[in-house]
């Protein structure tokens, strides 16, 4: 499954570059927050 995730990430990068070339530079979207596990004891 890791291979598929890497392939999808590469595809997303290519689509972002293509959109930037065709539509002009887009403002950098905020990255999704990475959930940090919290130990609630």
N, C-alpha and C positions, 0 to 999 in steps of 0.2 A: 504493500500500500504506500510505502514511503516514495517509491518511484512515481506513482500516480500524483501524489501531492507535489513533488518537485516539478513534474511535467506541467501541472496546472499552474504552478507559480510562474514558470517560464512563459507559459502562454499568456498569463495576465500581464507580465512585463512587456511582452511584444505588443499586446493590444494597447497598453498604456502609451507605448512609444508611437504606435501607429496613430492613435487618437491625437497625440501631441503634434505630430507632423501635419495631420490633416486639419485639425481645429485650432492649432496654436497652443502655446503653453497653458496648462490648467493650473490653478492654485493647488498646492500640495494638500491632499485631503488628510485629515487627522487619522493617524493609525489607530486601529482598534486597541483598546487597553488590554494588556495581558493580565488575565486574572492571577492574582498571587494568593496561593493557599495560606490561610491564617489558622493557626492552631488555637482554637477556642476551648480552653480547659477551664 
